[in-house]
Amino acid sequence: MIKRILALLLVACLGMGILAACNTADVIDANKATQIALDDMGIKESDAEEVHVHITEYEGLASFSVYISYNGSQTEYIINGKTGEILHKGAGSHSH
């Protein structure tokens, strides 16, 4: 279900032109961005209490915001949508 929602978000954002300037073969997907954040935290997705991801722009770069709740705290990652580089990591606050 999460993968389906993430795929729909990616398609919607592509339609809005957020990633239109990039060749889609050269960008990572939301699943890869999530895995990068989870690997950095040293946990599996099944260990996380909540995981939310959406496409955003960070310092002019098409990126993914990944919010992970784990062990009572929340961490926000900004992942470069093209390279997979972690651009930002910090305490997160995400509401849905």
LINKAVEN-V863166 format. One record per residue. N is the residue number from 0. SS is DSSP state (H for helix, E for strand, C for the rest). PHI is phi as a letter, one per 20 degrees, with the letter a starting at -180 (999 if undefined). D_FIRST is the distance of its C-alpha to the first C-alpha in Angstrom with 1 decimal. Layout:
BEGIN
n=N ss=SS phi=PHI d_first=D_FIRST
n=N ss=SS phi=PHI d_first=D_FIRST
END
This chain:
BEGIN
n=0 ss=C phi=999 d_first=0.0
n=1 ss=H phi=f d_first=3.8
n=2 ss=H phi=f d_first=5.5
n=3 ss=H phi=f d_first=5.1
n=4 ss=H phi=f d_first=6.3
n=5 ss=H phi=f d_first=8.7
n=6 ss=H phi=f d_first=9.9
n=7 ss=H phi=f d_first=10.7
n=8 ss=H phi=f d_first=12.5
n=9 ss=H phi=f d_first=14.3
n=10 ss=H phi=f d_first=15.5
n=11 ss=H phi=f d_first=16.6
n=12 ss=H phi=f d_first=18.5
n=13 ss=H phi=f d_first=20.1
n=14 ss=H phi=f d_first=21.3
n=15 ss=H phi=e d_first=22.8
n=16 ss=C phi=n d_first=24.6
n=17 ss=C phi=f d_first=23.5
n=18 ss=C phi=d d_first=23.1
n=19 ss=C phi=f d_first=25.4
n=20 ss=C phi=f d_first=28.3
n=21 ss=C phi=e d_first=26.5
n=22 ss=C phi=f d_first=26.3
n=23 ss=H phi=f d_first=22.5
n=24 ss=H phi=f d_first=23.7
n=25 ss=H phi=d d_first=25.0
n=26 ss=C phi=d d_first=22.0
n=27 ss=C phi=e d_first=19.3
n=28 ss=C phi=d d_first=15.6
n=29 ss=H phi=f d_first=13.4
n=30 ss=H phi=f d_first=12.4
n=31 ss=H phi=f d_first=16.1
n=32 ss=H phi=f d_first=17.0
n=33 ss=H phi=f d_first=14.9
n=34 ss=H phi=f d_first=16.5
n=35 ss=H phi=f d_first=19.9
n=36 ss=H phi=f d_first=19.6
n=37 ss=H phi=f d_first=18.6
n=38 ss=H phi=f d_first=21.4
n=39 ss=H phi=f d_first=23.8
n=40 ss=H phi=f d_first=23.1
n=41 ss=C phi=m d_first=23.6
n=42 ss=C phi=c d_first=20.5
n=43 ss=C phi=e d_first=17.4
n=44 ss=H phi=g d_first=13.9
n=45 ss=H phi=f d_first=14.2
n=46 ss=H phi=e d_first=17.4
n=47 ss=C phi=f d_first=16.2
n=48 ss=C phi=f d_first=16.0
n=49 ss=E phi=b d_first=13.8
n=50 ss=E phi=c d_first=12.6
n=51 ss=E phi=c d_first=12.6
n=52 ss=E phi=b d_first=13.4
n=53 ss=E phi=b d_first=15.0
n=54 ss=E phi=e d_first=17.7
n=55 ss=E phi=b d_first=21.2
n=56 ss=E phi=d d_first=24.7
n=57 ss=E phi=c d_first=26.8
n=58 ss=C phi=l d_first=30.5
n=59 ss=C phi=m d_first=30.1
n=60 ss=E phi=d d_first=27.4
n=61 ss=E phi=f d_first=24.0
n=62 ss=E phi=b d_first=21.9
n=63 ss=E phi=d d_first=18.7
n=64 ss=E phi=e d_first=18.8
n=65 ss=E phi=d d_first=16.9
n=66 ss=E phi=d d_first=17.4
n=67 ss=E phi=c d_first=17.2
n=68 ss=E phi=e d_first=18.5
n=69 ss=E phi=b d_first=20.3
n=70 ss=C phi=l d_first=23.4
n=71 ss=C phi=n d_first=24.0
n=72 ss=E phi=c d_first=24.1
n=73 ss=E phi=c d_first=21.9
n=74 ss=E phi=c d_first=22.3
n=75 ss=E phi=d d_first=21.7
n=76 ss=E phi=d d_first=21.8
n=77 ss=E phi=d d_first=22.6
n=78 ss=E phi=d d_first=22.0
n=79 ss=E phi=g d_first=24.0
n=80 ss=C phi=f d_first=21.8
n=81 ss=C phi=d d_first=24.3
n=82 ss=C phi=e d_first=25.7
n=83 ss=C phi=n d_first=23.2
n=84 ss=C phi=f d_first=26.0
n=85 ss=E phi=f d_first=25.4
n=86 ss=E phi=e d_first=27.3
n=87 ss=E phi=b d_first=27.0
n=88 ss=E phi=b d_first=26.1
n=89 ss=E phi=a d_first=27.0
n=90 ss=E phi=f d_first=26.4
n=91 ss=C phi=d d_first=23.5
n=92 ss=C phi=b d_first=23.0
n=93 ss=C phi=c d_first=19.8
n=94 ss=C phi=c d_first=19.3
n=95 ss=C phi=c d_first=16.5
END
